[in-house]
Amino acid sequence: MIDMFLETKDVLSDQLGAYRASAEPDAAAAKAICAKLEYLRDNDPADGITAAEVAEPEQEPSFAESAVIA
């Protein structure tokens, strides 16, 4: 997923560069990255994860709390 966002950033940077140079941006690249992002949106791997699975993990007891006094 991170790779896709980095690729998106590259496409957007290329588009901005083309506009600044008064040129046409690469429409095929923009269309391709839009399709990838739409696929990611529609097939979110986080779908089906419950709130309990996302909840904050239990904290380990601190050293002082776990020390046993004999």
MIDRENKOL-541864 format. One record per residue (C-alpha): y, x, z; residue in one letter; residue number from 1. Coordinates in steps of 0.1 Angstrom, whole numbers, plus 5000, padded with zeros to 4 digits. Layout:
N
[pt [Y X Z] 'a' NUM]
...
This chain:
70
[pt [5000 5000 5000] 'm' 1]
[pt [5024 5028 5008] 'i' 2]
[pt [5017 5044 4974] 'd' 3]
[pt [5027 5012 4958] 'm' 4]
[pt [5060 5011 4976] 'f' 5]
[pt [5067 5047 4967] 'l' 6]
[pt [5059 5038 4931] 'e' 7]
[pt [5083 5009 4933] 't' 8]
[pt [5110 5032 4946] 'k' 9]
[pt [5104 5055 4916] 'd' 10]
[pt [5107 5026 4891] 'v' 11]
[pt [5139 5013 4908] 'l' 12]
[pt [5154 5048 4907] 's' 13]
[pt [5145 5052 4870] 'd' 14]
[pt [5161 5018 4863] 'q' 15]
[pt [5193 5028 4882] 'l' 16]
[pt [5194 5060 4863] 'g' 17]
[pt [5190 5042 4830] 'a' 18]
[pt [5218 5018 4838] 'y' 19]
[pt [5241 5046 4849] 'r' 20]
[pt [5234 5063 4815] 'a' 21]
[pt [5242 5030 4797] 's' 22]
[pt [5206 5029 4785] 'a' 23]
[pt [5179 5002 4787] 'e' 24]
[pt [5155 5006 4816] 'p' 25]
[pt [5118 5007 4810] 'd' 26]
[pt [5109 4970 4810] 'a' 27]
[pt [5072 4977 4809] 'a' 28]
[pt [5073 4998 4840] 'a' 29]
[pt [5093 4971 4858] 'a' 30]
[pt [5069 4944 4847] 'k' 31]
[pt [5039 4965 4858] 'a' 32]
[pt [5052 4972 4893] 'i' 33]
[pt [5062 4936 4897] 'c' 34]
[pt [5027 4926 4889] 'a' 35]
[pt [5013 4950 4914] 'k' 36]
[pt [5036 4938 4941] 'l' 37]
[pt [5028 4902 4933] 'e' 38]
[pt [4991 4910 4936] 'y' 39]
[pt [4997 4926 4970] 'l' 40]
[pt [5017 4896 4981] 'r' 41]
[pt [4990 4872 4970] 'd' 42]
[pt [4961 4893 4983] 'n' 43]
[pt [4975 4904 5016] 'd' 44]
[pt [4948 4923 5035] 'p' 45]
[pt [4963 4911 5068] 'a' 46]
[pt [4954 4875 5059] 'd' 47]
[pt [4928 4862 5083] 'g' 48]
[pt [4938 4885 5111] 'i' 49]
[pt [4944 4866 5143] 't' 50]
[pt [4972 4871 5167] 'a' 51]
[pt [4947 4884 5193] 'a' 52]
[pt [4937 4912 5168] 'e' 53]
[pt [4973 4922 5164] 'v' 54]
[pt [4982 4920 5200] 'a' 55]
[pt [4992 4951 5219] 'e' 56]
[pt [4962 4971 5229] 'p' 57]
[pt [4953 4975 5265] 'e' 58]
[pt [4969 5005 5281] 'q' 59]
[pt [4948 5033 5295] 'e' 60]
[pt [4953 5037 5332] 'p' 61]
[pt [4976 5066 5341] 's' 62]
[pt [4961 5097 5357] 'f' 63]
[pt [4974 5086 5391] 'a' 64]
[pt [4959 5051 5387] 'e' 65]
[pt [4925 5064 5377] 's' 66]
[pt [4922 5091 5403] 'a' 67]
[pt [4897 5083 5429] 'v' 68]
[pt [4906 5093 5465] 'i' 69]
[pt [4875 5105 5483] 'a' 70]
